[in-house]
Amino acid sequence: MIALLNPKSARWKHRLPLSILSLGAALEGRYPYELIDGNLDRDVSRTLLRTIRDKNCEYLGVSVMPGPQLAEAIRLTQEVKAAMPRVKTIWGGYFPSLHTEVALNSGFVDYVIRGEGDRALPELLSGNLNAPNLSFRDGNRIVHNPKASATDTNQLRPLPYHRFDVEKYLNKTCLGSRTAVYHSSFGCPFLCGFCAVASVYKGKWMGRDAHSIVNDAIAMRDRYRVNAIEFVDNNFFVSEKRTAEVAEGLQGKGIAWWGEARPDTLMHYSDSTWRQMAAGGCRMIFFGVESSSAEVLEAMDKGGTQTPGMVLGLAHRMKQFGIIPEFSFVLGAPGDDAGRDIDRDIRYIRRIKEINPSSEIIIYVYSPVSFDDAPLFQKARQFGFEFPKRLVDWLEPDWMDFDLRKNPHTPWLRPEHIDRIMNFERVLNARFPTVSDIRLRAWQVAVLKTLGSWRYRTGFYRAPYEIRFVANRLFKYRQPEIEGF
Ligand code: B12
């Protein structure tokens, strides 16, 4: 028996934990398992220890994203190891896929599965130490088994939804009153140097066929009265044909949807696909824009055909089709003049807002991702950047902030650079409160706008304490980049 744990990762809007749910699908009928979701369990330590003891679990599998989930994963894995040292611990997900050796050197993680676990986990549990994607300690050395070829997403087994009370995971969002999540592809065909997905999937992308996505979506609607779906794929829109077929299949089905994309991919879509997307329920798309500078995009290995001008065209085009763009930026990449780059990005964001005021803007501060092949990561290293050597060091408050891409350990960024980014973000969010925080009342939106307006108009972003006080303390403003919308 294995207990599969999704440590707490969000304070609200809990989504179905697809990582452990898809591992459950791979094990269903083959190997006994229990799923535990720390997002909903108020006393997860107790549930975990009791489950492992009562069900006599030999293994604990933990899904680990960086950030607060990592802190929980460390705490809970240590607790289990201390109470029951015989239990073998397996970590999977993005953090251990990128920091495999640090995890295995911790003394409390026995196995790491890098990338997809659907094939590797059943093999490991059947005792096969040659399982693909598996890493483990063998005496003093660490063994990294080769990666399996990309997962054929069409061969994946149905998710065992019956293992959860799905009702608890259907959220009210700006898309609909009963929003579910769905994952239809692994990886991404691009190799952006700041991106964990590129580092883990090395430019591979494998997507489920449109008809099975549509069938699954309709089944969720019929079974759980789902009326909105977030396609949480890293890059949902890779294939125009697939997108058009999904949109056609969902037309008139009462399901609004959202997904993540690259600006150039969607700029190359035809008008007829865009019309089909709008008619088929697509309401909002998240784009990785990253920067306003062609040189920075090149330094980031963004690839493709994206240019700064293209994104302005995209903002305009989406206005015509009535689909809201969420434009995400990575400010503060290593360069010779970080201050100049940040100011240029700020001007560019303002320009986007002029063209399409409904554009949502999401700002991250560049935090290096472990990606040895990427020149951007090499450059960060030249500036003296280093990841923590010990797993527990990730619990330091500074490294937690790093994970949330808010205050990184990045030597090329001085405190005034970070302040400039944060202050601008605060003023921008006040002037244009996000539509994704549906709890904000009309009067709260009006107060925020009033506070943000004069500062935004005059470009005076410095020390916006009054906004911070009102937004954080009084309204508990949610930042979509940390908790999702
Ligand atoms: C939904 C989501 C969230 C949700 C949480 C979801 C949840 N259920 O708890 C929210 C919004 C809270 C969130 C927040 C953050 N997220 Co997030 N999130 C995602 C997203 C969009 C989908 C995750 C998912 O369901 N995937 C579908 C499943 C099937 O895939 P999977 O999780 O990769 O699981 C497979 C393998 O990884 C592996 N596996 C996973 N776990 C395990 C465990 C074991 C034991 C084994 C054997 C295998 C295994 O097997 C699975 C099946 O093949 C991913 C992007 C993506 N498409 O994956 C980003 C992603 C994981 N998030 C990411 C990040 C960085 C964050 C944040 C830390 C920061 C931020 N600013 O975004 C925050 C903070 C999190 C926290 N509080 O700790 C990054 C991680 C990359 C990295 N740098 O390491 C991703 C990849 C987004 C990205 N492209 O950058 N996130």
Residues whose N, C-alpha, C, O or C-beta is under 5 A from the ligand:
A	BS01	B12	K8 S9 A10 R15 L16 P17 L18 S19 S22 G61 V62 S63 V64 M65 P66 G67 P68 Q69 L70 I90 W91 G92 G93 Y94 F95 I113 G115 E116 G117 D118 L121 H183 A196 V197 V232 D233 N234 D403 L404 E481 I482 E483 G484
